Amino acid sequence: MPRRMKIALIGYGKMGRMIEQTARQRGHDIVCRIDIDNQQDFDSEAFRTADVAIEFTAPAVAYGNVCRCFDAGVKVVSGSTGWMQHHGDDVRRACQEQGRTLFWSSNFSVGVYIFNTINRQLARIMNSFPQYAPRMEETHHIHKLDHPSGTAITLAETIVDEVERVDAWRVGTLTQPDGSTVAPQPGDDGTTAAAMPIDSIRRGEVPGIHSITWDSDADQITITHDAHSRQGFALGAVLAAEYAATHSGLLTMDDMFHFDI
């Protein structure tokens, strides 16, 4: 087992509570819980004693939370999505020039990391088979505010990196909880109709489903990751905290896992 750590939780909803349970099972102490009603606890002595803070909140407040961790000298693991594209350069600079530590991932599930490794290998193969066109669909619970999901964007960026004929991804159709759909017009986000679409569905309490389809006139190939619960995300976040406790800088799942393929 890893050495015992002091962990602060930022965001104490369903995900925060599951992370707490997982952390305790692995022998760690929860020294501070910060939610919307006790923001003053960022300035508390208990928070400053934390080895690592684990942050799962909303896109509008995630960057501010990370900055407050940096100001307190606390390493931070963040699984909040929808903010890194706007503040990635700022946190990278803080990690490089000020010695701060952020472990960020759009998805901490070990299964999703394995899935993206398979996605990358398949995309490399498909680079030589132009008859196949990729598309993606992601489904999440009705409480998720951003779309496409951060995980879907990460998966799409992997395909863009590996397939020469796919130069971008674009927002596809959003199916809302009431069943109505919103279909953006091609070009609204600066991409072309040829960019790989990511369709989003918001339904019930679905933890997360991501499917990538390669379609041709002759056949299609689909790979899917279907999360049964949030347990995989919680374990991954605690594993990331254990890794961040002994490492520094801007860290990702690629730093923690190395697959020889």
C-alpha positions as CSV (number, residue, x, y, z in Angstrom):
1,M,0.0,0.0,0.0
2,P,1.1,3.6,-0.6
3,R,2.3,5.8,2.3
4,R,-0.5,7.4,4.3
5,M,-1.5,10.9,2.9
6,K,-3.6,13.8,4.0
7,I,-6.1,14.6,1.3
8,A,-8.4,17.7,0.9
9,L,-11.5,17.3,-1.2
10,I,-12.8,20.2,-3.3
11,G,-16.4,19.4,-4.4
12,Y,-18.3,17.1,-2.1
13,G,-21.1,15.7,-4.3
14,K,-21.5,12.1,-5.4
15,M,-18.0,12.0,-6.9
16,G,-16.4,13.6,-3.9
17,R,-18.0,11.2,-1.5
18,M,-16.9,8.2,-3.5
19,I,-13.4,9.5,-3.6
20,E,-13.5,9.9,0.1
21,Q,-14.6,6.3,0.6
22,T,-11.9,5.0,-1.8
23,A,-9.2,7.2,-0.2
24,R,-10.1,5.9,3.3
25,Q,-10.1,2.3,2.1
26,R,-6.5,2.9,0.9
27,G,-5.4,4.2,4.3
28,H,-5.5,8.0,3.7
29,D,-6.9,10.7,5.9
30,I,-9.4,13.4,4.7
31,V,-8.4,16.6,6.4
32,C,-10.7,19.1,4.7
33,R,-13.8,19.1,2.6
34,I,-14.6,22.2,0.6
35,D,-17.9,22.8,-1.2
36,I,-19.9,25.8,-2.3
37,D,-21.0,26.7,1.2
38,N,-17.5,26.8,2.9
39,Q,-15.2,28.5,0.4
40,Q,-13.4,30.2,3.4
41,D,-11.8,26.8,4.2
42,F,-9.3,27.3,1.4
43,D,-7.6,29.7,3.9
44,S,-7.7,27.2,6.8
45,E,-4.8,25.5,8.4
46,A,-6.4,22.1,7.8
47,F,-6.3,22.8,4.0
48,R,-2.7,23.9,4.1
49,T,-1.7,20.6,5.8
50,A,-3.0,18.5,2.9
51,D,-0.4,16.6,0.8
52,V,-2.8,16.7,-2.2
53,A,-6.2,18.2,-3.0
54,I,-8.6,16.3,-5.3
55,E,-10.8,18.7,-7.2
56,F,-14.1,17.7,-9.0
57,T,-16.3,20.7,-9.5
58,A,-17.7,22.7,-12.5
59,P,-15.9,24.3,-15.5
60,A,-16.7,27.9,-14.2
61,V,-14.9,27.4,-10.9
62,A,-12.3,24.8,-11.5
63,Y,-9.5,27.1,-12.6
64,G,-10.0,29.3,-9.6
65,N,-9.9,26.3,-7.3
66,V,-6.7,25.2,-8.8
67,C,-5.2,28.6,-8.3
68,R,-6.2,28.7,-4.7
69,C,-4.5,25.3,-4.2
70,F,-1.3,26.7,-5.8
71,D,-1.5,29.8,-3.6
72,A,-1.7,27.5,-0.5
73,G,1.2,25.4,-1.7
74,V,-1.0,22.3,-2.1
75,K,-0.6,19.9,-4.9
76,V,-3.8,19.3,-6.8
77,V,-5.5,16.6,-8.8
78,S,-8.3,17.9,-11.0
79,G,-10.9,15.9,-12.9
80,S,-13.0,18.9,-13.9
81,T,-13.5,19.4,-17.6
82,G,-14.3,22.3,-19.8
83,W,-11.6,24.7,-18.5
84,M,-8.2,23.5,-19.6
85,Q,-8.5,24.7,-23.1
86,H,-8.8,28.3,-21.8
87,H,-6.3,28.1,-18.9
88,G,-3.9,25.3,-19.9
89,D,-1.1,27.8,-20.7
90,D,-1.5,29.5,-17.3
91,V,-1.3,26.3,-15.3
92,R,1.6,25.0,-17.4
93,R,3.5,28.2,-16.7
94,A,2.8,27.9,-12.9
95,C,4.0,24.4,-12.9
96,Q,7.2,25.1,-14.9
97,E,8.1,28.5,-13.4
98,Q,6.7,28.4,-9.9
99,G,7.2,24.7,-9.0
100,R,3.4,24.0,-8.7
101,T,2.0,20.5,-9.3
102,L,-1.3,19.7,-11.1
103,F,-2.3,16.2,-12.2
104,W,-5.1,16.8,-14.7
105,S,-7.1,14.3,-16.7
106,S,-10.4,14.5,-18.5
107,N,-11.1,11.0,-17.1
108,F,-9.3,9.2,-14.3
109,S,-10.8,5.7,-15.1
110,V,-8.0,3.2,-15.7
111,G,-10.4,1.5,-18.1
112,V,-10.8,4.7,-20.1
113,Y,-7.0,5.1,-20.3
114,I,-6.7,1.6,-21.6
115,F,-9.6,2.4,-24.0
116,N,-7.8,5.4,-25.4
117,T,-4.6,3.4,-25.9
118,I,-6.7,1.0,-28.0
119,N,-8.2,4.0,-29.7
120,R,-4.8,5.3,-30.6
121,Q,-3.6,2.0,-32.0
122,L,-6.8,1.6,-34.1
123,A,-6.5,5.2,-35.4
124,R,-2.9,4.4,-36.6
125,I,-4.2,1.4,-38.5
126,M,-7.1,3.4,-40.0
127,N,-4.7,6.1,-41.3
128,S,-4.0,3.6,-44.1
129,F,-7.6,2.9,-44.9
130,P,-9.3,6.1,-46.1
131,Q,-12.6,4.3,-46.9
132,Y,-13.4,4.4,-43.1
133,A,-14.8,7.7,-41.6
134,P,-14.8,8.1,-37.9
135,R,-17.6,9.5,-35.6
136,M,-18.1,9.5,-31.9
137,E,-21.0,9.4,-29.4
138,E,-20.9,10.1,-25.7
139,T,-23.7,9.6,-23.1
140,H,-23.7,11.1,-19.6
141,H,-26.0,11.9,-16.8
142,I,-28.3,14.9,-16.9
143,H,-26.2,16.9,-14.4
144,K,-23.2,17.2,-16.7
145,L,-23.0,20.8,-17.9
146,D,-20.4,20.6,-20.7
147,H,-20.6,18.8,-24.0
148,P,-18.9,17.1,-25.6
149,S,-17.4,15.5,-22.5
150,G,-13.8,16.1,-21.8
151,T,-13.1,12.4,-22.3
152,A,-14.7,12.6,-25.8
153,I,-12.5,15.5,-26.7
154,T,-9.4,13.7,-25.5
155,L,-10.4,10.6,-27.5
156,A,-11.1,12.8,-30.6
157,E,-7.7,14.6,-30.3
158,T,-6.0,11.2,-30.3
159,I,-7.7,10.4,-33.6
160,V,-6.8,13.9,-35.0
161,D,-3.1,13.3,-34.0
162,E,-2.9,9.9,-35.7
163,V,-5.1,10.2,-38.8
164,E,-3.9,12.5,-41.6
165,R,-7.3,12.9,-43.2
166,V,-9.0,13.9,-39.9
167,D,-7.8,17.4,-39.1
168,A,-10.4,18.4,-36.5
169,W,-13.4,17.3,-34.5
170,R,-16.7,19.2,-34.3
171,V,-19.6,19.4,-31.9
172,G,-22.4,17.1,-33.2
173,T,-26.0,16.7,-32.2
174,L,-26.9,17.2,-28.5
175,T,-29.8,15.0,-27.3
176,Q,-31.2,16.7,-24.2
177,P,-32.8,15.0,-21.2
178,D,-36.3,15.6,-22.5
179,G,-35.5,13.9,-25.8
180,S,-35.2,17.1,-27.9
181,T,-32.2,17.6,-30.0
182,V,-29.9,20.5,-30.9
183,A,-27.9,20.2,-34.1
184,P,-25.3,22.9,-34.7
185,Q,-24.8,24.1,-38.2
186,P,-21.4,23.0,-39.7
187,G,-19.0,25.9,-39.5
188,D,-20.5,27.5,-36.4
189,D,-17.4,26.4,-34.4
190,G,-14.9,27.2,-37.2
191,T,-14.7,23.7,-38.5
192,T,-15.9,22.1,-41.7
193,A,-18.5,19.5,-42.3
194,A,-15.7,17.0,-42.9
195,A,-14.4,17.3,-39.3
196,M,-15.2,14.3,-37.1
197,P,-18.5,14.8,-35.3
198,I,-19.0,14.1,-31.6
199,D,-22.7,13.5,-30.7
200,S,-23.7,14.0,-27.1
201,I,-26.7,12.4,-25.1
202,R,-27.8,13.5,-21.6
203,R,-29.9,10.8,-20.0
204,G,-30.7,9.7,-16.5
205,E,-27.7,9.0,-14.2
206,V,-25.4,7.4,-16.8
207,P,-21.8,7.6,-15.4
208,G,-20.4,7.7,-18.9
209,I,-20.5,5.8,-22.3
210,H,-18.1,6.6,-25.2
211,S,-18.3,4.9,-28.5
212,I,-16.1,5.4,-31.5
213,T,-17.3,4.1,-34.9
214,W,-15.3,3.8,-38.1
215,D,-17.8,3.5,-41.0
216,S,-17.4,2.4,-44.6
217,D,-19.7,1.4,-47.4
218,A,-18.8,-2.2,-46.7
219,D,-18.9,-2.4,-42.9
220,Q,-18.2,-0.6,-39.7
221,I,-16.1,-1.1,-36.6
222,T,-17.1,0.2,-33.2
223,I,-15.3,0.3,-29.9
224,T,-17.1,1.3,-26.7
225,H,-16.2,2.0,-23.1
226,D,-19.2,1.8,-20.7
227,A,-18.7,2.8,-17.1
228,H,-20.9,0.8,-14.7
229,S,-20.4,3.3,-11.8
230,R,-18.2,6.1,-10.7
231,Q,-16.0,3.7,-8.7
232,G,-13.4,3.5,-11.5
233,F,-13.1,7.3,-11.7
234,A,-12.7,7.5,-7.9
235,L,-10.0,4.9,-7.7
236,G,-8.1,6.6,-10.6
237,A,-8.3,10.0,-8.9
238,V,-6.8,8.5,-5.7
239,L,-4.1,6.7,-7.6
240,A,-3.3,10.1,-9.3
241,A,-3.1,11.8,-5.9
242,E,-0.7,9.1,-4.7
243,Y,1.4,9.7,-7.8
244,A,1.3,13.5,-7.5
245,A,2.4,13.3,-3.8
246,T,5.9,12.1,-5.0
247,H,6.1,13.9,-8.4
248,S,6.0,17.5,-9.5
249,G,4.9,19.5,-12.5
250,L,2.0,19.2,-14.9
251,L,1.2,15.5,-14.8
252,T,-1.2,13.3,-16.8
253,M,-2.2,9.7,-17.0
254,D,0.6,9.2,-19.5
255,D,3.1,9.9,-16.7
256,M,1.5,7.3,-14.4
257,F,1.0,4.5,-16.9
258,H,3.3,3.2,-19.5
259,F,2.1,0.5,-21.9
260,D,4.7,-1.3,-24.0
261,I,2.7,-1.5,-27.3
